[in-house]
Amino acid sequence: MGQLNIKDDALIAEAKELAALLGTSTTAALREAVHERLLREKAGRESERKRRYDAIMAIAERSWKLFPPGTSSDHSDLYDENGLPK
């Protein structure tokens, strides 16, 4: 894999400080920090996706009750066997 060339002095200093606190190398400290952030971001996005899905399903649950009994999305009476309008 390729290299990462960091030219941000503040980031380098913070990475070294984190490594010293963790008692590890700068690379290992950065690996752990990026990994932890990546996990948080993925979890947050999955949580948001589930929230949206649940909201859509709640709308569907409420809306189906608004249709009269016997209503169907089958429109086969409007089309012939080739899918063309009758």
C-alpha positions as CSV (number, residue, x, y, z in Angstrom):
1,M,0.0,0.0,0.0
2,G,1.1,3.6,-0.5
3,Q,2.5,6.1,2.0
4,L,0.7,9.0,3.7
5,N,2.7,12.2,3.9
6,I,1.4,14.4,6.6
7,K,2.5,18.1,6.4
8,D,0.4,19.4,9.2
9,D,2.7,20.2,12.1
10,A,-0.1,20.4,14.7
11,L,-1.4,16.9,13.6
12,I,2.1,15.5,13.8
13,A,2.6,16.9,17.3
14,E,-0.8,15.6,18.5
15,A,-0.1,12.2,17.0
16,K,3.2,12.0,18.8
17,E,1.6,13.1,22.1
18,L,-1.1,10.4,21.7
19,A,1.5,7.8,20.9
20,A,3.4,8.8,24.1
21,L,0.3,8.6,26.2
22,L,-0.6,5.2,24.8
23,G,3.0,4.0,25.0
24,T,3.1,3.0,21.4
25,S,4.4,4.2,18.0
26,T,2.9,7.1,16.2
27,T,1.7,4.8,13.4
28,A,-0.1,2.5,15.9
29,A,-1.6,5.5,17.7
30,L,-2.9,6.9,14.4
31,R,-4.1,3.5,13.3
32,E,-6.1,3.1,16.5
33,A,-7.5,6.7,16.3
34,V,-8.6,6.3,12.7
35,H,-10.1,2.8,13.4
36,E,-12.1,4.1,16.4
37,R,-13.4,7.1,14.4
38,L,-14.3,4.9,11.5
39,L,-16.3,2.5,13.7
40,R,-18.2,5.5,15.3
41,E,-19.0,6.9,11.8
42,K,-20.2,3.6,10.5
43,A,-22.4,3.0,13.6
44,G,-23.8,6.5,13.3
45,R,-24.7,6.1,9.6
46,E,-26.3,2.7,10.2
47,S,-28.3,4.2,13.0
48,E,-29.5,7.0,10.8
49,R,-30.3,4.5,8.0
50,K,-32.4,2.5,10.4
51,R,-34.1,5.6,11.7
52,R,-35.1,6.6,8.2
53,Y,-36.3,3.1,7.3
54,D,-38.4,3.0,10.5
55,A,-39.9,6.5,9.6
56,I,-40.8,5.3,6.1
57,M,-42.4,2.1,7.4
58,A,-44.4,4.1,9.9
59,I,-45.7,6.3,7.0
60,A,-46.6,3.2,5.0
61,E,-48.4,1.7,8.0
62,R,-50.5,4.9,8.5
63,S,-51.2,5.4,4.8
64,W,-52.4,1.9,3.9
65,K,-55.4,2.5,6.2
66,L,-56.5,5.5,4.0
67,F,-57.2,3.3,1.0
68,P,-60.8,1.8,0.6
69,P,-61.2,-1.9,1.1
70,G,-60.6,-3.9,-2.1
71,T,-58.2,-1.3,-3.5
72,S,-55.3,-2.9,-5.3
73,S,-52.2,-1.8,-7.2
74,D,-53.1,-4.4,-9.9
75,H,-53.8,-2.5,-13.1
76,S,-53.8,-5.5,-15.4
77,D,-57.3,-4.5,-16.6
78,L,-55.7,-1.4,-18.3
79,Y,-53.0,-3.3,-20.2
80,D,-52.8,-6.2,-22.7
81,E,-50.6,-9.3,-22.5
82,N,-47.7,-7.3,-24.1
83,G,-47.9,-4.5,-21.5
84,L,-49.5,-2.0,-23.9
85,P,-52.5,0.1,-23.0
86,K,-55.8,-1.5,-24.0
